C-alpha cells in the first residue's frame, strides 16, 4: 500500500520501509505545530494522514 505526504506541494510517496513518514502527534500543542507546518487551510487530518518529517 502506497502512502502520500499530506503537506501542500509535497509529492513524495512511498511503499512501506522506503521513506519514513510519521503519524501526527496526539499531544494537542505538538499536533498544532505539525498542522501549521503542513500549510493546509481548513484541513482536518484523519488517523491515516502522514506528513513527511
Biopython code that builds the backbone (N, CA, C, O; Angstrom):
import numpy as np
from Bio.PDB.StructureBuilder import StructureBuilder

atoms = [
    (1, "UNK", "N", (0.840, -1.180, 0.000)),
    (1, "UNK", "CA", (0.000, 0.000, 0.000)),
    (1, "UNK", "C", (0.880, 1.237, 0.000)),
    (1, "UNK", "O", (1.756, 1.375, 0.854)),
    (2, "UNK", "N", (0.659, 2.129, -0.939)),
    (2, "UNK", "CA", (1.429, 3.367, -1.017)),
    (2, "UNK", "C", (0.798, 4.434, -0.138)),
    (2, "UNK", "O", (-0.418, 4.455, 0.056)),
    (3, "UNK", "N", (1.626, 5.311, 0.387)),
    (3, "UNK", "CA", (1.174, 6.414, 1.230)),
    (3, "UNK", "C", (1.739, 7.698, 0.632)),
    (3, "UNK", "O", (2.867, 7.710, 0.141)),
    (4, "UNK", "N", (0.974, 8.762, 0.669)),
    (4, "UNK", "CA", (1.419, 10.053, 0.159)),
    (4, "UNK", "C", (1.604, 11.030, 1.308)),
    (4, "UNK", "O", (0.953, 10.924, 2.347)),
    (5, "UNK", "N", (2.495, 11.971, 1.102)),
    (5, "UNK", "CA", (2.709, 13.030, 2.090)),
    (5, "UNK", "C", (1.507, 13.974, 2.056)),
    (5, "UNK", "O", (0.968, 14.251, 0.984)),
    (6, "UNK", "N", (1.082, 14.470, 3.220)),
    (6, "UNK", "CA", (-0.093, 15.343, 3.291)),
    (6, "UNK", "C", (0.264, 16.829, 3.292)),
    (6, "UNK", "O", (-0.624, 17.670, 3.430)),
    (7, "UNK", "N", (1.538, 17.166, 3.143)),
    (7, "UNK", "CA", (1.974, 18.560, 3.143)),
    (7, "UNK", "C", (1.726, 19.166, 1.765)),
    (7, "UNK", "O", (1.956, 18.511, 0.748)),
    (8, "UNK", "N", (1.257, 20.412, 1.726)),
    (8, "UNK", "CA", (0.977, 21.095, 0.471)),
    (8, "UNK", "C", (2.239, 21.119, -0.393)),
    (8, "UNK", "O", (3.328, 21.417, 0.098)),
    (9, "UNK", "N", (2.087, 20.807, -1.672)),
    (9, "UNK", "CA", (3.138, 20.787, -2.688)),
    (9, "UNK", "C", (4.182, 19.684, -2.495)),
    (9, "UNK", "O", (5.188, 19.680, -3.206)),
    (10, "UNK", "N", (3.986, 18.776, -1.588)),
    (10, "UNK", "CA", (4.895, 17.647, -1.423)),
    (10, "UNK", "C", (4.346, 16.498, -2.257)),
    (10, "UNK", "O", (3.184, 16.121, -2.107)),
    (11, "UNK", "N", (5.154, 15.951, -3.116)),
    (11, "UNK", "CA", (4.716, 14.874, -3.994)),
    (11, "UNK", "C", (5.362, 13.540, -3.630)),
    (11, "UNK", "O", (5.301, 12.586, -4.407)),
    (12, "UNK", "N", (5.974, 13.472, -2.459)),
    (12, "UNK", "CA", (6.638, 12.237, -2.038)),
    (12, "UNK", "C", (5.622, 11.144, -1.771)),
    (12, "UNK", "O", (4.579, 11.383, -1.162)),
    (13, "UNK", "N", (5.932, 9.956, -2.227)),
    (13, "UNK", "CA", (5.116, 8.770, -1.988)),
    (13, "UNK", "C", (6.068, 7.656, -1.583)),
    (13, "UNK", "O", (7.257, 7.705, -1.895)),
    (14, "UNK", "N", (5.560, 6.683, -0.911)),
    (14, "UNK", "CA", (6.425, 5.560, -0.564)),
    (14, "UNK", "C", (5.615, 4.288, -0.407)),
    (14, "UNK", "O", (4.403, 4.302, -0.194)),
    (15, "UNK", "N", (6.318, 3.231, -0.518)),
    (15, "UNK", "CA", (5.783, 1.934, -0.138)),
    (15, "UNK", "C", (6.455, 1.631, 1.188)),
    (15, "UNK", "O", (7.575, 2.090, 1.413)),
    (16, "UNK", "N", (5.838, 0.900, 2.050)),
    (16, "UNK", "CA", (6.412, 0.663, 3.383)),
    (16, "UNK", "C", (7.911, 0.382, 3.368)),
    (16, "UNK", "O", (8.410, -0.386, 2.545)),
    (17, "UNK", "N", (8.611, 1.018, 4.291)),
    (17, "UNK", "CA", (10.047, 0.883, 4.545)),
    (17, "UNK", "C", (10.938, 1.669, 3.593)),
    (17, "UNK", "O", (12.159, 1.639, 3.752)),
    (18, "UNK", "N", (10.373, 2.381, 2.597)),
    (18, "UNK", "CA", (11.196, 3.175, 1.687)),
    (18, "UNK", "C", (11.574, 4.530, 2.281)),
    (18, "UNK", "O", (12.748, 4.901, 2.298)),
    (19, "UNK", "N", (10.583, 5.260, 2.765)),
    (19, "UNK", "CA", (10.774, 6.603, 3.315)),
    (19, "UNK", "C", (10.004, 6.676, 4.625)),
    (19, "UNK", "O", (8.853, 6.242, 4.677)),
    (20, "UNK", "N", (10.601, 7.210, 5.681)),
    (20, "UNK", "CA", (9.857, 7.271, 6.950)),
    (20, "UNK", "C", (8.837, 8.412, 6.983)),
    (20, "UNK", "O", (9.203, 9.584, 6.893)),
    (21, "UNK", "N", (7.592, 8.069, 7.110)),
    (21, "UNK", "CA", (6.518, 9.020, 7.333)),
    (21, "UNK", "C", (6.049, 8.807, 8.773)),
    (21, "UNK", "O", (6.172, 7.704, 9.305)),
    (22, "UNK", "N", (5.523, 9.835, 9.399)),
    (22, "UNK", "CA", (5.159, 9.761, 10.803)),
    (22, "UNK", "C", (3.698, 10.128, 11.011)),
    (22, "UNK", "O", (3.141, 10.931, 10.263)),
    (23, "UNK", "N", (3.091, 9.551, 12.007)),
    (23, "UNK", "CA", (1.740, 9.936, 12.384)),
    (23, "UNK", "C", (1.787, 11.288, 13.077)),
    (23, "UNK", "O", (2.797, 11.649, 13.682)),
    (24, "UNK", "N", (0.696, 12.029, 12.989)),
    (24, "UNK", "CA", (0.631, 13.301, 13.711)),
    (24, "UNK", "C", (0.601, 13.016, 15.209)),
    (24, "UNK", "O", (-0.021, 12.044, 15.637)),
    (25, "UNK", "N", (1.260, 13.848, 16.009)),
    (25, "UNK", "CA", (1.277, 13.636, 17.460)),
    (25, "UNK", "C", (-0.118, 13.744, 18.076)),
    (25, "UNK", "O", (-0.974, 14.470, 17.571)),
    (26, "UNK", "N", (-0.330, 13.037, 19.138)),
    (26, "UNK", "CA", (-1.614, 13.102, 19.867)),
    (26, "UNK", "C", (-1.651, 14.306, 20.809)),
    (26, "UNK", "O", (-2.722, 14.850, 21.080)),
    (27, "UNK", "N", (-0.483, 14.724, 21.309)),
    (27, "UNK", "CA", (-0.384, 15.882, 22.208)),
    (27, "UNK", "C", (-0.888, 17.122, 21.467)),
    (27, "UNK", "O", (-0.351, 17.454, 20.410)),
    (28, "UNK", "N", (-1.912, 17.823, 21.996)),
    (28, "UNK", "CA", (-2.519, 18.963, 21.287)),
    (28, "UNK", "C", (-1.541, 20.075, 20.892)),
    (28, "UNK", "O", (-1.655, 20.612, 19.790)),
    (29, "UNK", "N", (-0.598, 20.431, 21.741)),
    (29, "UNK", "CA", (0.309, 21.528, 21.389)),
    (29, "UNK", "C", (1.285, 21.098, 20.286)),
    (29, "UNK", "O", (1.582, 21.879, 19.383)),
    (30, "UNK", "N", (1.772, 19.881, 20.357)),
    (30, "UNK", "CA", (2.670, 19.383, 19.307)),
    (30, "UNK", "C", (1.904, 19.182, 18.000)),
    (30, "UNK", "O", (2.411, 19.486, 16.921)),
    (31, "UNK", "N", (0.700, 18.674, 18.107)),
    (31, "UNK", "CA", (-0.126, 18.432, 16.921)),
    (31, "UNK", "C", (-0.394, 19.743, 16.191)),
    (31, "UNK", "O", (-0.331, 19.790, 14.962)),
    (32, "UNK", "N", (-0.692, 20.802, 16.929)),
    (32, "UNK", "CA", (-0.970, 22.107, 16.322)),
    (32, "UNK", "C", (0.239, 22.606, 15.537)),
    (32, "UNK", "O", (0.079, 23.164, 14.452)),
    (33, "UNK", "N", (1.440, 22.415, 16.066)),
    (33, "UNK", "CA", (2.660, 22.831, 15.351)),
    (33, "UNK", "C", (2.801, 22.063, 14.036)),
    (33, "UNK", "O", (3.172, 22.645, 13.017)),
    (34, "UNK", "N", (2.513, 20.780, 14.053)),
    (34, "UNK", "CA", (2.591, 19.974, 12.833)),
    (34, "UNK", "C", (1.534, 20.434, 11.830)),
    (34, "UNK", "O", (1.807, 20.508, 10.632)),
    (35, "UNK", "N", (0.334, 20.742, 12.312)),
    (35, "UNK", "CA", (-0.735, 21.175, 11.411)),
    (35, "UNK", "C", (-0.378, 22.498, 10.739)),
    (35, "UNK", "O", (-0.647, 22.677, 9.551)),
    (36, "UNK", "N", (0.217, 23.414, 11.475)),
    (36, "UNK", "CA", (0.655, 24.689, 10.902)),
    (36, "UNK", "C", (1.739, 24.425, 9.854)),
    (36, "UNK", "O", (1.740, 25.049, 8.793)),
    (37, "UNK", "N", (2.649, 23.513, 10.145)),
    (37, "UNK", "CA", (3.758, 23.205, 9.236)),
    (37, "UNK", "C", (3.291, 22.555, 7.931)),
    (37, "UNK", "O", (3.978, 22.668, 6.916)),
    (38, "UNK", "N", (2.144, 21.881, 7.934)),
    (38, "UNK", "CA", (1.658, 21.259, 6.700)),
    (38, "UNK", "C", (1.151, 22.294, 5.701)),
    (38, "UNK", "O", (1.050, 22.010, 4.507)),
    (39, "UNK", "N", (0.830, 23.492, 6.184)),
    (39, "UNK", "CA", (0.410, 24.608, 5.327)),
    (39, "UNK", "C", (-0.879, 24.304, 4.570)),
    (39, "UNK", "O", (-1.014, 24.659, 3.399)),
    (40, "UNK", "N", (-1.813, 23.656, 5.232)),
    (40, "UNK", "CA", (-3.110, 23.354, 4.608)),
    (40, "UNK", "C", (-4.209, 24.093, 5.361)),
    (40, "UNK", "O", (-4.326, 23.971, 6.580)),
    (41, "UNK", "N", (-5.007, 24.853, 4.635)),
    (41, "UNK", "CA", (-6.097, 25.624, 5.233)),
    (41, "UNK", "C", (-7.348, 24.767, 5.364)),
    (41, "UNK", "O", (-7.658, 23.978, 4.471)),
    (42, "UNK", "N", (-8.060, 24.916, 6.461)),
    (42, "UNK", "CA", (-9.338, 24.226, 6.699)),
    (42, "UNK", "C", (-9.235, 22.718, 6.479)),
    (42, "UNK", "O", (-10.109, 22.117, 5.854)),
    (43, "UNK", "N", (-8.190, 22.122, 6.981)),
    (43, "UNK", "CA", (-7.954, 20.687, 6.804)),
    (43, "UNK", "C", (-8.017, 19.992, 8.148)),
    (43, "UNK", "O", (-7.374, 20.419, 9.107)),
    (44, "UNK", "N", (-8.783, 18.934, 8.218)),
    (44, "UNK", "CA", (-8.855, 18.138, 9.433)),
    (44, "UNK", "C", (-8.263, 16.768, 9.097)),
    (44, "UNK", "O", (-8.866, 15.998, 8.350)),
    (45, "UNK", "N", (-7.086, 16.464, 9.645)),
    (45, "UNK", "CA", (-6.431, 15.206, 9.302)),
    (45, "UNK", "C", (-7.140, 13.999, 9.910)),
    (45, "UNK", "O", (-7.769, 14.090, 10.965)),
    (46, "UNK", "N", (-7.024, 12.884, 9.229)),
    (46, "UNK", "CA", (-7.533, 11.624, 9.755)),
    (46, "UNK", "C", (-6.372, 10.874, 10.390)),
    (46, "UNK", "O", (-5.229, 11.324, 10.315)),
    (47, "UNK", "N", (-6.650, 9.757, 11.002)),
    (47, "UNK", "CA", (-5.580, 8.976, 11.622)),
    (47, "UNK", "C", (-4.663, 8.356, 10.571)),
    (47, "UNK", "O", (-3.599, 7.843, 10.920)),
    (48, "UNK", "N", (-5.046, 8.389, 9.297)),
    (48, "UNK", "CA", (-4.268, 7.794, 8.233)),
    (48, "UNK", "C", (-3.356, 8.790, 7.512)),
    (48, "UNK", "O", (-2.499, 8.376, 6.731)),
    (49, "UNK", "N", (-3.522, 10.085, 7.756)),
    (49, "UNK", "CA", (-2.672, 11.098, 7.115)),
    (49, "UNK", "C", (-1.275, 11.054, 7.709)),
    (49, "UNK", "O", (-1.108, 10.906, 8.919)),
    (50, "UNK", "N", (-0.269, 11.185, 6.843)),
    (50, "UNK", "CA", (1.113, 11.078, 7.269)),
    (50, "UNK", "C", (1.964, 12.189, 6.671)),
    (50, "UNK", "O", (2.158, 12.222, 5.456)),
    (51, "UNK", "N", (2.478, 13.104, 7.499)),
    (51, "UNK", "CA", (3.430, 14.089, 6.979)),
    (51, "UNK", "C", (4.824, 13.483, 6.931)),
    (51, "UNK", "O", (5.179, 12.649, 7.764)),
    (52, "UNK", "N", (5.591, 13.901, 5.973)),
    (52, "UNK", "CA", (6.989, 13.512, 5.873)),
    (52, "UNK", "C", (7.753, 14.414, 6.822)),
    (52, "UNK", "O", (7.708, 15.636, 6.673)),
    (53, "UNK", "N", (8.432, 13.864, 7.764)),
    (53, "UNK", "CA", (9.116, 14.677, 8.776)),
    (53, "UNK", "C", (10.445, 15.194, 8.281)),
    (53, "UNK", "O", (11.146, 15.894, 9.012)),
]
sb = StructureBuilder()
sb.init_structure("model")
sb.init_model(0)
sb.init_chain("A")
sb.init_seg("    ")
for serial, (resi, resn, name, xyz) in enumerate(atoms, 1):
    if name == "N":
        sb.init_residue(resn, " ", resi, " ")
    sb.init_atom(name, np.array(xyz, "f"), 0.0, 1.0, " ", f" {name:<3s}", serial, name[0])
structure = sb.get_structure()
